[in-house]
Each structure stands twice: as structure tokens, then as C-alpha cells.
């Protein structure tokens, strides 16, 4: 059985491979919060709740993820939180939107139709068929996120199950 720790045995040593750095076990080693967050992202371990997903990131990224979550909740209060494809998502009849933290951006995935409908308001962001990239170094467009979620919620209610 793989422990996710390479060739190291947890019984013999605690060795963490994070960002290419190996940290040998020390008698009184106390890991930093950043290291603990990276350890939560061990390949193969998927978060089971949106709280777990958000808590696995540094404070700055986690704050942005909480902002997106709050905006979605306000725009679609009847939607339920789920983890789907390893990402936070909100669902009514179907999934309304997904969101996820990436290396240089926060990904927001509302499907293709809202991206076409709101293309003028999205001109300052990188978009693809079903994704919007919000840069990590800029403020989130919370009102735009809410408009997109409301659009998706209305479309979801109109679709037959």
C-alpha cells in the first residue's frame, strides 16, 4: 500500500516532500502552517467538503475562495454545496458553478452560456469555453460573480430535470 511518502516508512522517519524539499524527521520538529496546508494536498487525497478544500490553501487564497463561496451563496441561497471533480461546486437540479484555486488564478467554471452572455463584462479576464480566470493579484469581481450565478440558477430552474 502506498503511503504517499515515496520510499520512506512513516514508522522509521517522518519525511515530507514539499516543493522539492525533503525535511528529515527531527525530535521536536513543528511544521509551519504553509507546510501543513501543502500536506493536506497530498496527491490522491481529495477534500470531502468545501471547508476542507478552502482550509488546504494559504490564508490569502483561502480568503479569496471564501469570497467566491459567499457570493455564490448570496446569489443562489437554495443551492447546495458539493465537491465534484475535486472542486467546490454549488448545485440545484444540476451543478450551477464550480470554482478552484490555481497557481496564478482563481478558476470559475459557470459553463459556456454565461461566458457568451456576459462577454462584454468579462473582457478584462482570460476566458475559455466554460472557464473564467480571475487573477490572484486583483480584487474579485463579486458583483459579476453574483450576476453569473443568478443567471445560472435561473437557467437551471427553467431546464427540465
DSSP file (Angstrom, degrees, kcal/mol; ACC not computed):
  #  RESIDUE AA STRUCTURE BP1 BP2  ACC     N-H-->O    O-->H-N    N-H-->O    O-->H-N    TCO  KAPPA ALPHA  PHI   PSI    X-CA   Y-CA   Z-CA
    1    1 A X              0   0    0      0, 0.0     2,-0.3     0, 0.0     0, 0.0   0.000 360.0 360.0 360.0 133.0    0.0    0.0    0.0
    2    2 A X        -     0   0    0      1,-0.1     5,-0.1     2,-0.1     0, 0.0  -0.608 360.0-166.6 -79.8 135.4    1.3    3.4   -0.9
    3    3 A X        -     0   0    0      3,-0.3    -1,-0.1    -2,-0.3     4,-0.1   0.501  41.8-116.9 -96.4  -5.8    1.6    5.9    1.9
    4    4 A X  S    S+     0   0    0      2,-0.2    39,-0.1     1,-0.0     3,-0.1   0.545  94.2  99.7  81.2   7.1    2.1    8.9   -0.4
    5    5 A X  S >  S-     0   0    0      1,-0.4     3,-1.5     3,-0.2     2,-0.1   0.028  82.7-128.1-115.2  25.0    5.5    9.4    1.2
    6    6 A X  T 3  S-     0   0    0      1,-0.2    -1,-0.4    11,-0.0    -3,-0.3  -0.432  73.0 -20.5  68.7-135.9    7.7    7.8   -1.5
    7    7 A X  T 3  S+     0   0    0     -2,-0.1     2,-0.3    -3,-0.1    -1,-0.2   0.363 108.3 109.7 -90.0   4.4   10.1    5.2   -0.2
    8    8 A X    <   -     0   0    0     -3,-1.5     2,-0.6     7,-0.1    -3,-0.2  -0.608  63.8-137.0 -86.4 140.6   10.1    6.4    3.3
    9    9 A X    >>  -     0   0    0     -2,-0.3     4,-2.5     1,-0.1     3,-1.2  -0.847   4.6-146.3 -94.6 123.8    8.5    4.4    6.1
   10   10 A X  T 34 S+     0   0    0     -2,-0.6    -1,-0.1     1,-0.3    -2,-0.0   0.792 100.3  60.1 -59.2 -26.1    6.4    6.5    8.5
   11   11 A X  T 34 S+     0   0    0      1,-0.2    -1,-0.3    -3,-0.0     3,-0.1   0.819 113.7  34.7 -71.3 -28.7    7.4    4.1   11.2
   12   12 A X  T <4 S-     0   0    0     -3,-1.2     2,-0.3     1,-0.3    -2,-0.2   0.803 130.2  -5.4 -95.5 -33.3   11.1    4.9   10.7
   13   13 A X     <  -     0   0    0     -4,-2.5     2,-0.8     2,-0.1    -1,-0.3  -0.995  54.3-127.9-159.7 152.7   11.0    8.6    9.8
   14   14 A X        +     0   0    0     -2,-0.3     2,-0.5    -3,-0.1    -4,-0.1  -0.918  39.1 168.3-105.6 107.3    8.8   11.5    9.0
   15   15 A X        -     0   0    0     -2,-0.8     2,-0.5     9,-0.1     9,-0.2  -0.983  16.2-162.8-125.3 126.2    9.9   12.9    5.7
   16   16 A X  E     -A   23   0A   0      7,-0.9     7,-1.3    -2,-0.5     2,-0.8  -0.917   7.9-157.5-111.2 129.5    7.9   15.4    3.8
   17   17 A X  E     +A   22   0A   0     -2,-0.5     2,-0.5     5,-0.2     5,-0.2  -0.866  30.1 157.6-105.6  99.7    8.5   16.1    0.2
   18   18 A X  E >   -A   21   0A   0      3,-1.8     3,-2.1    -2,-0.8    -2,-0.1  -0.988  69.6 -13.0-126.6 126.9    7.0   19.6   -0.4
   19   19 A X  T 3  S-     0   0    0     -2,-0.5    -1,-0.1     1,-0.3     3,-0.1   0.842 127.1 -57.5  51.2  37.6    8.1   21.8   -3.2
   20   20 A X  T 3  S+     0   0    0      1,-0.2     2,-0.5    -3,-0.0    -1,-0.3   0.554 111.1 120.2  76.5   8.2   11.0   19.6   -3.9
   21   21 A X  E <   -A   18   0A   0     -3,-2.1    -3,-1.8     2,-0.0     2,-0.5  -0.907  51.8-150.0-109.7 130.5   12.4   19.9   -0.4
   22   22 A X  E     -A   17   0A   0     -2,-0.5     2,-0.6    -5,-0.2    -5,-0.2  -0.858   7.2-162.4 -98.1 130.9   12.9   17.0    1.9
   23   23 A X  E     -A   16   0A   0     -7,-1.3    -7,-0.9    -2,-0.5     3,-0.1  -0.927  13.9-144.1-113.8 106.0   12.5   17.7    5.6
   24   24 A X        -     0   0    0     -2,-0.6    -9,-0.1    -9,-0.2     2,-0.1  -0.299  32.2 -89.9 -68.9 154.6   14.1   14.9    7.7
   25   25 A X        -     0   0    0      2,-0.0     2,-0.3     3,-0.0    -1,-0.1  -0.396  45.5-169.6 -63.4 135.7   12.4   14.0   11.0
   26   26 A X    >   -     0   0    0     -2,-0.1     3,-1.2    -3,-0.1    -3,-0.0  -0.922  32.7-114.9-125.0 154.4   13.7   15.9   13.9
   27   27 A X  T 3  S+     0   0    0     -2,-0.3    -1,-0.1     1,-0.3    -2,-0.0   0.890 113.5  19.1 -57.6 -42.3   12.9   15.2   17.5
   28   28 A X  T 3  S+     0   0    0      2,-0.0     2,-0.3    -3,-0.0    -1,-0.3  -0.120  84.6 153.8-122.2  37.3   11.0   18.4   18.1
   29   29 A X    <   -     0   0    0     -3,-1.2     2,-0.6     1,-0.0    -3,-0.0  -0.521  22.4-168.7 -71.8 126.2   10.1   19.5   14.5
   30   30 A X        -     0   0    0     -2,-0.3    -2,-0.0     0, 0.0    -1,-0.0  -0.963  19.0-134.1-115.6 114.5    7.0   21.6   14.4
   31   31 A X        -     0   0    0     -2,-0.6     2,-0.1     1,-0.1     0, 0.0  -0.314  19.5-116.3 -68.3 149.3    5.7   22.1   10.8
   32   32 A X     >  -     0   0    0      1,-0.1     4,-2.4     4,-0.0     5,-0.2  -0.361  26.2-109.7 -76.6 163.8    4.7   25.5    9.6
   33   33 A X  H  > S+     0   0    0      1,-0.2     4,-2.6     2,-0.2     5,-0.2   0.881 120.2  55.6 -62.6 -37.2    1.1   26.3    8.6
   34   34 A X  H  > S+     0   0    0      1,-0.2     4,-2.2     2,-0.2    -1,-0.2   0.919 108.6  47.1 -61.5 -43.1    2.2   26.5    5.0
   35   35 A X  H  > S+     0   0    0      2,-0.2     4,-2.5     1,-0.2    -2,-0.2   0.914 110.8  51.8 -64.7 -42.4    3.7   23.1    5.2
   36   36 A X  H  X S+     0   0    0     -4,-2.4     4,-1.6     1,-0.2    -2,-0.2   0.908 109.2  50.9 -60.9 -40.9    0.6   21.7    6.8
   37   37 A X  H  X S+     0   0    0     -4,-2.6     4,-0.6     1,-0.2    -1,-0.2   0.911 110.7  48.5 -62.7 -42.1   -1.5   23.2    4.0
   38   38 A X  H >< S+     0   0    0     -4,-2.2     3,-1.1     1,-0.2    -2,-0.2   0.885 107.9  55.1 -64.7 -38.0    0.7   21.6    1.4
   39   39 A X  H >< S+     0   0    0     -4,-2.5     3,-1.1     1,-0.3    -1,-0.2   0.826  99.6  60.4 -65.7 -30.8    0.5   18.2    3.2
   40   40 A X  H 3< S+     0   0    0     -4,-1.6    -1,-0.3     1,-0.3    -2,-0.2   0.743  98.0  61.6 -65.9 -21.4   -3.3   18.4    3.0
   41   41 A X  T << S+     0   0    0     -3,-1.1    -1,-0.3    -4,-0.6    -2,-0.1  -0.049  72.5 152.8 -96.4  32.3   -2.9   18.5   -0.8
   42   42 A X    X   -     0   0    0     -3,-1.1     3,-2.4     1,-0.1    -3,-0.1  -0.412  57.7 -98.3 -61.8 131.2   -1.2   15.1   -0.9
   43   43 A X  T 3  S+     0   0    0      1,-0.3    -1,-0.1   -39,-0.1     3,-0.1  -0.231 110.5  26.0 -52.7 136.6   -1.9   13.6   -4.3
   44   44 A X  T 3  S+     0   0    0      1,-0.2     2,-0.7    -3,-0.1    -1,-0.3   0.165  95.8 105.2  94.8 -19.1   -4.8   11.1   -4.2
   45   45 A X    <   -     0   0    0     -3,-2.4     2,-0.4    -5,-0.0    -1,-0.2  -0.862  52.6-169.3 -98.4 115.5   -6.4   12.8   -1.1
   46   46 A X        -     0   0    0     -2,-0.7    41,-0.1    -3,-0.1     2,-0.1  -0.817  25.7-109.8-104.9 142.8   -9.5   14.7   -2.2
   47   47 A X        -     0   0    0     -2,-0.4    39,-0.1    39,-0.2     3,-0.1  -0.382  18.3-157.7 -66.9 147.9  -11.3   17.1    0.0
   48   48 A X  S    S+     0   0    0      1,-0.1     2,-0.3    -2,-0.1    35,-0.2   0.633  74.2  30.0-100.6 -18.0  -14.7   15.9    1.2
   49   49 A X  S  > S-     0   0    0      1,-0.1     4,-2.0    33,-0.1     5,-0.1  -0.910  79.8-115.1-135.5 163.7  -16.2   19.4    2.0
   50   50 A X  H  > S+     0   0    0     -2,-0.3     4,-2.9     1,-0.2     5,-0.2   0.869 117.2  58.0 -66.6 -35.0  -15.7   22.9    0.7
   51   51 A X  H  > S+     0   0    0      1,-0.2     4,-2.8     2,-0.2    -1,-0.2   0.933 106.6  47.8 -59.1 -45.3  -14.3   23.8    4.1
   52   52 A X  H  > S+     0   0    0      2,-0.2     4,-0.8     1,-0.2    -1,-0.2   0.910 112.0  50.4 -61.0 -42.2  -11.6   21.2    3.7
   53   53 A X  H >< S+     0   0    0     -4,-2.0     3,-0.9     1,-0.2    -2,-0.2   0.954 114.2  42.9 -60.4 -50.9  -10.8   22.4    0.3
   54   54 A X  H >< S+     0   0    0     -4,-2.9     3,-1.8     1,-0.2    -2,-0.2   0.906 110.1  56.3 -63.9 -42.8  -10.5   26.1    1.4
   55   55 A X  H 3< S+     0   0    0     -4,-2.8    -1,-0.2     1,-0.3    -2,-0.2   0.633  93.6  70.5 -67.0 -12.7   -8.6   25.2    4.5
   56   56 A X  T << S+     0   0    0     -3,-0.9    -1,-0.3    -4,-0.8     2,-0.3   0.476  92.5  73.0 -83.1   0.0   -5.9   23.5    2.4
   57   57 A X  S <  S-     0   0    0     -3,-1.8   -19,-0.0     1,-0.1   -20,-0.0  -0.739  92.8 -89.7-113.1 161.3   -4.7   26.8    1.0
   58   58 A X     >  -     0   0    0     -2,-0.3     4,-3.0     1,-0.1     5,-0.2  -0.153  49.4 -98.7 -59.8 162.7   -2.7   29.7    2.4
   59   59 A X  H  > S+     0   0    0      1,-0.2     4,-2.4     2,-0.2     5,-0.2   0.863 120.1  51.3 -56.2 -43.1   -4.7   32.5    4.1
   60   60 A X  H  > S+     0   0    0      2,-0.2     4,-1.6     1,-0.2    -1,-0.2   0.931 115.7  40.4 -63.9 -46.2   -4.7   34.9    1.1
   61   61 A X  H  > S+     0   0    0      1,-0.2     4,-2.6     2,-0.2    -2,-0.2   0.913 114.0  54.2 -68.1 -42.2   -6.0   32.3   -1.4
   62   62 A X  H  X S+     0   0    0     -4,-3.0     4,-2.4     1,-0.2    -2,-0.2   0.884 105.7  53.8 -59.9 -38.4   -8.4   30.9    1.3
   63   63 A X  H  X S+     0   0    0     -4,-2.4     4,-1.9    -5,-0.2    -1,-0.2   0.901 109.6  47.6 -63.2 -40.5   -9.8   34.4    1.8
   64   64 A X  H  X S+     0   0    0     -4,-1.6     4,-2.2     2,-0.2    -2,-0.2   0.913 110.9  50.9 -66.2 -41.9  -10.5   34.7   -2.0
   65   65 A X  H  X S+     0   0    0     -4,-2.6     4,-2.5     1,-0.2    -2,-0.2   0.895 109.3  51.1 -62.2 -39.5  -12.1   31.3   -2.1
   66   66 A X  H  X S+     0   0    0     -4,-2.4     4,-2.7     2,-0.2    -1,-0.2   0.878 107.5  54.0 -64.9 -37.0  -14.4   32.3    0.9
   67   67 A X  H  X S+     0   0    0     -4,-1.9     4,-2.4     2,-0.2    -2,-0.2   0.929 110.3  45.8 -60.9 -46.0  -15.3   35.5   -1.0
   68   68 A X  H  X S+     0   0    0     -4,-2.2     4,-2.5     2,-0.2    -2,-0.2   0.932 112.7  50.7 -63.7 -45.1  -16.4   33.4   -4.0
   69   69 A X  H  X S+     0   0    0     -4,-2.5     4,-2.6     1,-0.2    -2,-0.2   0.924 111.2  48.3 -57.9 -46.4  -18.3   31.0   -1.8
   70   70 A X  H  X S+     0   0    0     -4,-2.7     4,-2.4     1,-0.2    -1,-0.2   0.914 110.8  50.7 -62.5 -43.7  -20.1   33.8   -0.1
   71   71 A X  H  X S+     0   0    0     -4,-2.4     4,-2.0     1,-0.2    -1,-0.2   0.908 111.6  48.0 -61.0 -42.4  -21.1   35.5   -3.4
   72   72 A X  H  X S+     0   0    0     -4,-2.5     4,-2.4     2,-0.2    -2,-0.2   0.928 110.9  50.7 -65.4 -44.4  -22.4   32.2   -4.7
   73   73 A X  H  < S+     0   0    0     -4,-2.6    -2,-0.2     1,-0.2    -1,-0.2   0.906 111.9  47.8 -58.9 -42.2  -24.4   31.6   -1.5
   74   74 A X  H  < S+     0   0    0     -4,-2.4     3,-0.4     1,-0.2    -1,-0.2   0.872 115.7  44.1 -67.8 -36.3  -26.0   35.1   -1.7
   75   75 A X  H  < S+     0   0    0     -4,-2.0    -2,-0.2     1,-0.2    -1,-0.2   0.780 129.9  23.4 -79.5 -27.6  -26.8   34.7   -5.4
   76   76 A X    ><  +     0   0    0     -4,-2.4     3,-1.7    -5,-0.2    -1,-0.2  -0.573  66.1 167.3-138.6  71.7  -28.2   31.2   -5.1
   77   77 A X  T 3  S+     0   0    0     -3,-0.4    -1,-0.1     1,-0.3    -3,-0.1   0.734  77.7  57.2 -63.1 -21.7  -29.4   30.5   -1.5
   78   78 A X  T 3  S+     0   0    0      2,-0.1    -1,-0.3    -5,-0.0     2,-0.1   0.627  85.8 103.0 -83.2 -12.3  -31.2   27.4   -2.5
   79   79 A X    <   -     0   0    0     -3,-1.7     2,-0.3    -7,-0.2    13,-0.2  -0.373  65.8-136.4 -72.2 148.9  -28.1   25.8   -4.0
   80   80 A X  E     -B   91   0B   0     11,-3.0    11,-2.6    -2,-0.1     2,-0.3  -0.803  16.6-115.8-106.4 149.5  -26.3   23.1   -2.0
   81   81 A X  E     +B   90   0B   0     -2,-0.3     2,-0.3     9,-0.2     9,-0.2  -0.643  41.9 162.2 -84.1 136.6  -22.5   22.8   -1.6
   82   82 A X  E     -B   89   0B   0      7,-2.6     7,-2.5    -2,-0.3     2,-0.5  -0.952  38.2-126.1-142.9 163.4  -20.8   19.8   -3.1
   83   83 A X  E     +B   88   0B   0     -2,-0.3     2,-0.4     5,-0.2     5,-0.2  -0.981  36.1 171.7-109.4 123.8  -17.3   18.6   -4.1
   84   84 A X  E >   -B   87   0B   0      3,-2.7     3,-1.8    -2,-0.5    -2,-0.1  -0.999  66.9  -1.8-136.9 132.0  -17.3   17.4   -7.7
   85   85 A X  T 3  S-     0   0    0     -2,-0.4    -1,-0.1     1,-0.3     3,-0.1   0.803 129.9 -61.7  56.7  29.9  -14.2   16.6   -9.7
   86   86 A X  T 3  S+     0   0    0      1,-0.2     2,-0.3   -39,-0.1    -1,-0.3   0.571 117.9 104.8  76.7   9.0  -12.2   17.6   -6.6
   87   87 A X  E <  S-B   84   0B   0     -3,-1.8    -3,-2.7    13,-0.1    -1,-0.2  -0.887  79.0-101.2-121.6 151.4  -13.5   21.2   -6.8
   88   88 A X  E     +BC  83  99B   0     11,-0.8    11,-2.0    -2,-0.3     2,-0.3  -0.455  49.4 172.1 -63.9 141.9  -16.1   23.1   -4.8
   89   89 A X  E     -BC  82  98B   0     -7,-2.5    -7,-2.6     9,-0.2     2,-0.4  -0.976  28.9-137.2-148.6 159.1  -19.4   23.4   -6.6
   90   90 A X  E     -BC  81  97B   0      7,-2.1     6,-3.4    -2,-0.3     7,-1.0  -0.980  25.4-167.8-122.3 136.7  -22.9   24.6   -6.0
   91   91 A X  E     +BC  80  95B   0    -11,-2.6   -11,-3.0    -2,-0.4     4,-0.2  -0.956  26.4 159.5-131.2 139.1  -25.8   22.5   -7.2
   92   92 A X  S    S-     0   0    0      2,-2.5    -1,-0.1    -2,-0.4     3,-0.1   0.362  93.5 -27.0-111.8-102.3  -29.6   23.0   -7.6
   93   93 A X  S    S+     0   0    0      1,-0.2     2,-0.3     2,-0.0    -2,-0.1   0.882 144.7   5.6 -76.4 -42.2  -31.0   20.5  -10.1
   94   94 A X  S    S-     0   0    0     -4,-0.0    -2,-2.5     1,-0.0     2,-0.3  -0.771 107.6 -67.9-126.9 174.1  -27.6   20.4  -11.8
   95   95 A X  E     -C   91   0B   0     -2,-0.3    -4,-0.3    -4,-0.2     3,-0.1  -0.506  42.2-169.5 -67.0 128.7  -24.3   21.9  -10.9
   96   96 A X  E     -     0   0B   0     -6,-3.4     2,-0.3     1,-0.3    -1,-0.2   0.936  63.6 -13.1 -81.6 -55.0  -24.5   25.7  -11.3
   97   97 A X  E     -C   90   0B   0     -7,-1.0    -7,-2.1     2,-0.0    -1,-0.3  -0.985  52.4-153.1-148.1 154.1  -20.9   26.6  -11.0
   98   98 A X  E     -CD  89 109B   0     11,-1.6    11,-2.9    -2,-0.3     2,-0.3  -0.853  14.6-171.9-116.0 158.6  -17.5   25.2   -9.9
   99   99 A X  E     +CD  88 108B   0    -11,-2.0   -11,-0.8    -2,-0.3     2,-0.3  -0.985   6.5 171.5-148.8 155.4  -14.6   27.2   -8.6
  100  100 A X  E     - D   0 107B   0      7,-2.3     7,-3.0    -2,-0.3     2,-0.4  -0.990  32.2-114.0-161.0 149.0  -11.0   26.3   -7.8
  101  101 A X  E     - D   0 106B   0     -2,-0.3     2,-0.2     5,-0.2     5,-0.2  -0.727  36.2-179.7 -86.2 136.2   -7.6   27.8   -6.8
  102  102 A X        -     0   0    0      3,-2.4    34,-0.0    -2,-0.4    -2,-0.0  -0.737  43.9 -89.1-126.2 177.0   -4.9   27.5   -9.4
  103  103 A X  S    S+     0   0    0     -2,-0.2     3,-0.1     1,-0.2    -1,-0.0   0.903 120.0   8.5 -57.4 -47.3   -1.2   28.6   -9.4
  104  104 A X  S    S+     0   0    0      1,-0.1    32,-1.4    31,-0.0     2,-0.3   0.388 129.9  26.7-117.8   1.3   -1.8   32.1  -10.9
  105  105 A X  E    S- E   0 135B   0     30,-0.2    -3,-2.4    31,-0.1     2,-0.6  -0.975  70.4-112.1-155.4 165.9   -5.6   32.5  -10.9
  106  106 A X  E     -DE 101 134B   0     28,-3.2    28,-2.6    -2,-0.3     2,-0.4  -0.946  38.4-140.3-102.7 121.0   -8.8   31.5   -9.3
  107  107 A X  E     -DE 100 133B   0     -7,-3.0    -7,-2.3    -2,-0.6     2,-0.4  -0.669  16.9-170.9 -86.9 135.0  -10.8   29.4  -11.8
  108  108 A X  E     -DE  99 132B   0     24,-2.5    24,-2.3    -2,-0.4     2,-0.6  -0.996   2.4-167.8-126.2 125.0  -14.6   30.0  -12.0
  109  109 A X  E     +D   98   0B   0    -11,-2.9   -11,-1.6    -2,-0.4    22,-0.2  -0.806  23.8 153.7-124.1  89.3  -16.5   27.5  -14.1
  110  110 A X        -     0   0    0     -2,-0.6     4,-0.4     1,-0.3    21,-0.1   0.297  60.6-102.3 -97.3  10.5  -20.1   28.5  -14.9
  111  111 A X     >  -     0   0    0     19,-1.0     4,-0.6     1,-0.1    -1,-0.3  -0.172  45.4 -72.8  81.0 176.6  -20.5   26.6  -18.2
  112  112 A X  H  > S+     0   0    0      1,-0.2     4,-1.6     2,-0.2     3,-0.5   0.859 116.9  66.8 -76.7 -37.9  -20.3   28.1  -21.6
  113  113 A X  H  > S+     0   0    0      1,-0.2     4,-2.6     2,-0.2     3,-0.4   0.902  99.5  48.7 -58.1 -48.8  -23.6   30.1  -21.9
  114  114 A X  H  > S+     0   0    0     -4,-0.4     4,-2.7     1,-0.2    -1,-0.2   0.843 107.6  57.1 -61.3 -30.1  -22.9   32.7  -19.2
  115  115 A X  H  < S+     0   0    0     -4,-0.6    -1,-0.2    -3,-0.5    -2,-0.2   0.879 110.5  43.9 -67.9 -36.2  -19.5   33.4  -20.7
  116  116 A X  H >< S+     0   0    0     -4,-1.6     3,-1.1    -3,-0.4    -2,-0.2   0.929 115.8  47.4 -69.8 -45.5  -21.2   34.2  -24.0
  117  117 A X  H 3< S+     0   0    0     -4,-2.6     3,-0.3     1,-0.3    -2,-0.2   0.884 121.1  35.5 -64.7 -40.5  -23.9   36.3  -22.3
  118  118 A X  T 3X S+     0   0    0     -4,-2.7     4,-1.4    -5,-0.2     3,-0.5   0.052  78.5 124.7-101.9  24.3  -21.5   38.3  -20.1
  119  119 A X  T <4 S+     0   0    0     -3,-1.1     4,-0.2     1,-0.2    -1,-0.2   0.841  72.2  52.7 -58.2 -36.2  -18.7   38.5  -22.7
  120  120 A X  T >4 S+     0   0    0     -3,-0.3     3,-0.9     1,-0.2    -1,-0.2   0.895 111.4  45.7 -67.0 -38.4  -18.5   42.3  -22.5
  121  121 A X  T 34 S+     0   0    0     -3,-0.5     3,-0.3     1,-0.2    -1,-0.2   0.686 113.2  51.9 -76.2 -17.5  -18.2   42.3  -18.7
  122  122 A X  T >< S+     0   0    0     -4,-1.4     3,-2.3     1,-0.2    -1,-0.2   0.329  74.3 107.2 -98.4   5.7  -15.6   39.6  -18.9
  123  123 A X  T <  S+     0   0    0     -3,-0.9    -1,-0.2     1,-0.3    -2,-0.1   0.736  75.8  56.7 -61.2 -22.4  -13.3   41.3  -21.4
  124  124 A X  T 3  S+     0   0    0     -3,-0.3     2,-0.3    -4,-0.1    -1,-0.3   0.428 102.7  68.7 -86.6   1.7  -10.7   42.0  -18.7
  125  125 A X  S <  S-     0   0    0     -3,-2.3     2,-0.4     9,-0.1     9,-0.1  -0.870  88.0-108.2-122.4 152.6  -10.4   38.3  -17.8
  126  126 A X  E     +F  133   0B   0      7,-0.7     7,-2.8    -2,-0.3     2,-0.3  -0.652  47.4 177.1 -74.2 129.3   -9.0   35.3  -19.6
  127  127 A X  E     -F  132   0B   0     -2,-0.4     2,-0.2     5,-0.2     5,-0.2  -0.926  16.8-178.1-131.9 158.5  -11.9   33.1  -20.6
  128  128 A X        -     0   0    0      3,-2.2     3,-0.3    -2,-0.3   -13,-0.0  -0.715  57.8 -63.6-136.5-168.5  -12.4   29.8  -22.5
  129  129 A X  S    S+     0   0    0     -2,-0.2   -14,-0.2     1,-0.2   -13,-0.1   0.863 130.3   1.5 -51.6 -43.4  -15.5   27.9  -23.4
  130  130 A X  S    S+     0   0    0    -15,-0.1   -19,-1.0   -16,-0.1     2,-0.3   0.236 118.1  79.2-130.9  15.2  -16.5   27.2  -19.8
  131  131 A X        -     0   0    0     -3,-0.3    -3,-2.2   -22,-0.2     2,-0.4  -0.941  47.3-164.5-133.6 149.2  -14.0   28.9  -17.6
  132  132 A X  E     -EF 108 127B   0    -24,-2.3   -24,-2.5    -2,-0.3     2,-0.6  -0.997  15.4-148.3-126.5 133.8  -13.1   32.3  -16.3
  133  133 A X  E     -EF 107 126B   0     -7,-2.8    -7,-0.7    -2,-0.4     2,-0.6  -0.913   8.3-166.9-105.3 116.8   -9.7   33.1  -14.8
  134  134 A X  E     -E  106   0B   0    -28,-2.6   -28,-3.2    -2,-0.6     6,-0.1  -0.912  28.0-121.9 -99.7 118.0   -9.6   35.7  -12.0
  135  135 A X  E >   -E  105   0B   0     -2,-0.6     3,-1.1   -30,-0.2   -30,-0.2  -0.260   9.5-134.4 -60.7 144.2   -6.0   36.7  -11.3
  136  136 A X  T 3  S+     0   0    0    -32,-1.4    -1,-0.1     1,-0.2   -31,-0.1   0.718 101.9  58.9 -71.2 -20.9   -4.9   36.2   -7.8
  137  137 A X  T 3  S+     0   0    0    -33,-0.3     2,-0.3     2,-0.1    -1,-0.2   0.288  99.5  67.0 -95.2  12.2   -3.3   39.7   -7.6
  138  138 A X  S <  S-     0   0    0     -3,-1.1     2,-0.1    -4,-0.0    -4,-0.0  -0.917  92.1 -92.8-128.6 156.6   -6.5   41.6   -8.3
  139  139 A X        -     0   0    0     -2,-0.3     2,-0.2     1,-0.1    -4,-0.1  -0.360  46.5-109.1 -65.2 143.9   -9.8   42.1   -6.5
  140  140 A X        -     0   0    0      1,-0.1     2,-1.8    -4,-0.1     3,-0.2  -0.517  20.5-124.2 -74.0 141.3  -12.5   39.6   -7.3
  141  141 A X     >  +     0   0    0      1,-0.2     4,-2.5    -2,-0.2     3,-0.3  -0.559  39.6 172.5 -83.1  76.0  -15.5   41.0   -9.3
  142  142 A X  H  > S+     0   0    0     -2,-1.8     4,-2.5     1,-0.3    -1,-0.2   0.872  72.8  51.7 -58.0 -42.6  -18.0   39.9   -6.7
  143  143 A X  H  > S+     0   0    0      1,-0.2     4,-2.1     2,-0.2    -1,-0.3   0.890 111.0  48.6 -64.5 -37.0  -21.0   41.6   -8.3
  144  144 A X  H  > S+     0   0    0     -3,-0.3     4,-2.5     2,-0.2    -2,-0.2   0.906 109.4  52.4 -67.3 -41.3  -20.2   40.0  -11.6
  145  145 A X  H  X S+     0   0    0     -4,-2.5     4,-2.5     1,-0.2    -2,-0.2   0.930 110.1  49.2 -58.5 -45.1  -19.9   36.5  -10.0
  146  146 A X  H  X S+     0   0    0     -4,-2.5     4,-2.7     1,-0.2     5,-0.2   0.909 109.9  50.9 -61.7 -42.7  -23.3   37.1   -8.4
  147  147 A X  H  X S+     0   0    0     -4,-2.1     4,-2.2     1,-0.2    -1,-0.2   0.916 111.7  47.6 -61.4 -42.9  -24.8   38.0  -11.7
  148  148 A X  H  X S+     0   0    0     -4,-2.5     4,-2.5     2,-0.2    -1,-0.2   0.917 112.6  48.5 -65.1 -42.8  -23.4   35.0  -13.4
  149  149 A X  H  X S+     0   0    0     -4,-2.5     4,-2.8     2,-0.2    -2,-0.2   0.907 111.0  50.4 -65.3 -41.6  -24.6   32.7  -10.6
  150  150 A X  H  X S+     0   0    0     -4,-2.7     4,-2.4     2,-0.2    -1,-0.2   0.904 110.5  50.8 -62.1 -40.1  -28.1   34.2  -10.7
  151  151 A X  H  X S+     0   0    0     -4,-2.2     4,-2.3    -5,-0.2    -2,-0.2   0.935 112.5  45.7 -60.3 -47.2  -28.1   33.7  -14.5
  152  152 A X  H  X S+     0   0    0     -4,-2.5     4,-2.6     2,-0.2    -2,-0.2   0.892 111.5  52.1 -64.5 -40.4  -27.1   30.0  -14.0
  153  153 A X  H  X S+     0   0    0     -4,-2.8     4,-2.1     2,-0.2    -1,-0.2   0.913 110.9  47.3 -63.9 -42.5  -29.7   29.5  -11.2
  154  154 A X  H  X S+     0   0    0     -4,-2.4     4,-1.6     2,-0.2    -1,-0.2   0.910 113.3  48.0 -64.9 -42.2  -32.5   30.9  -13.4
  155  155 A X  H  X S+     0   0    0     -4,-2.3     4,-1.3     1,-0.2    -2,-0.2   0.890 110.5  52.4 -64.2 -39.0  -31.4   28.7  -16.3
  156  156 A X  H  < S+     0   0    0     -4,-2.6    -2,-0.2     1,-0.2    -1,-0.2   0.887 108.3  50.1 -65.0 -39.7  -31.2   25.6  -14.1
  157  157 A X  H  < S+     0   0    0     -4,-2.1    -1,-0.2     1,-0.2    -2,-0.2   0.847 111.0  50.3 -66.4 -32.4  -34.8   26.2  -12.8
  158  158 A X  H  < S+     0   0    0     -4,-1.6    -1,-0.2    -5,-0.2    -2,-0.2   0.725  93.4  90.3 -78.9 -22.8  -36.0   26.5  -16.4
  159  159 A X  S  < S-     0   0    0     -4,-1.3     2,-0.1    -3,-0.2   -66,-0.0  -0.516  84.3-115.2 -75.8 139.7  -34.3   23.3  -17.5
  160  160 A X              0   0    0     -2,-0.2    -1,-0.1     1,-0.2    -2,-0.1  -0.490 360.0 360.0 -69.7 144.9  -36.3   20.1  -17.3
  161  161 A X              0   0    0     -2,-0.1    -1,-0.2    -4,-0.1    -2,-0.0   0.511 360.0 360.0 -67.3 360.0  -34.8   17.6  -14.8
